Amino acid sequence: YLTQQLAVPNAQVALFAGASTLAGLPGALLFRAASRRLGLRATLLVGLVWWIGIISCFAIFLSSPAQQTAALVFSIPVGLGLGWIGPAITSFITALMPPGREAELWGFTTFAQVSLTWLAPIVFTVINEATENMRLALASLNMYFIIA
């Protein structure tokens, strides 16, 4: 999306990736503080709503090469979301597991995650190719967060 829709140069894509990676640490720390106050389920829901908001804002507000700087600013909320959602999912799934069955259920969870990683890129590609609208394809990824 950054290179095709917004024509962001490779150096700035690397800057986006680096900034979002660095922002992941504060995101994880925010998750830890929030989960202690809100509980795991509510914290996971906040993370999912965060991602719906980020993807929607990307698709709605970032549509042309003139918005490259705004895309870089979005790297911070993207990183916060990455740092938040990973621990939120892991903690929530761990809390649901009955004692003594962790290895079995984590094996199943890992299998399900690996088995379904192809689905979102395929849906994105099919929608992008069918409509030639990358913004619509990006927005379609929200359905995964809504289902979750």
N, C-alpha and C positions, 0 to 999 in steps of 0.2 A: 504494500500500500504506500509506504513511504517513497519508494523509488518510482513506482509506476504512476500513482495518482498525484503525488505531491512533487515529484521530480527532485527529491532530496539527494544531494551528492553522497557518495559512499562514505566520505569522511564524517559527514553529519549523521549518517545512519549508525556509524560506529559510536559517535558521541551519544546518540539516542540510546543505544544498547548499553553503553557504559553508565550513563546517568540513571537509567532505569534499574540497572543491576545494583548500583550503589544505594539507590532509594529503597531497595528491597530490605535492607537491614532495619531502617526505621519502621518500615511496614511490619516486619516481624515483631519488633518491640511494641508497636501499637496494638498488634493482635494480642500479645501476651497481656498487656494491661487491660484491654477490652474484654478478653475472655474471663479474666478474674472478676470483672464487674458485671458482665452481661450473661455469662455462661457460654458454653460451646455452640449450642444451636443458634442462639441469637447472633453470636459473633460470625458464624459461618454465613448466616443470612445477610448480615451487613456486608460481608465480603462479596457475596454474589450480586447484591444490589450495586455495590461499588463498580464491579466489572460491567454490569449492564449500563451504568451511567458513563463509564469511560468509553466503551465501544460505541454507544449512541452518540456521544459528543464527538468522537473521532469521525464517525460517518456523517454527522450533520454539519459540523463546523469546519472540518478540514477537507477541503475539496479541490484546492487549486495550488499551484506552485507558489503563489504569493503568500501562502500560509505556512511556509517551511519553519519559520521561527516559532510559531504557535505549536507546531508539531513537536519541536524540541522541548517546549515548556511542558507538553503532555507527558514527557518521559518520566517526570517526577510522580504524578499520580499513577502511571502505569507501574512504576517500580514499587510504590507503596502497595498497590494491589497485588503484585507478584509476591511481595514479602508477607502479605496478609493471608492470601488464599491458600497457599501451600500448607502452612502450619494449621490453618483452620480446618481444612479437609482431613489432614492426618489426625489431628486431635479428636475431631468429631467421630471419625471411623473407629479410632482406638477406644473411645469411650463406649461405643456400641458393642464391642466384642466381649463375649463372655470369657471369663478367666479360663485359661487352659487351652483355648482354641485360637490363640493369636496367630501362630504360624500358619495354620490352615486358612484362616480368613484373610490374612495379609497376602498369602499366595493367591487366593481367589481375587482379591482386590487388585493386586498387581497384574494378574492375567486380564482382568476386565479393562484396566487402564491401557495396557499395551494393545489389547485387541481393538479398542475403539479410537486410538489416536489418529487413525486414518480418516475417520468420519468427518470431522470438521473441515480439514483441508479439501476433501472431495466436495462437500456441500458448497464451500466457498467457491471452488473452481467451477462447479456446474452452474451456479447462479451467475458468476462473473461471465462465463462463456455464453450463457443463454441470454443474458440481458445486456451484456457489455457495460455493466454498471458496477464498478468495484465498490462503491459506497453501499449499495444495496447488499452486495455479497458480504461485506464487513458487518453490516447491521444484522444480517441473518444469523450471525454467530451468537447473538443474544439468546436465541432459542435454547441453547445448551445451558446457559445460566438460569433461564426460567424453568427448564425441566429439572435442574438440580435443586 
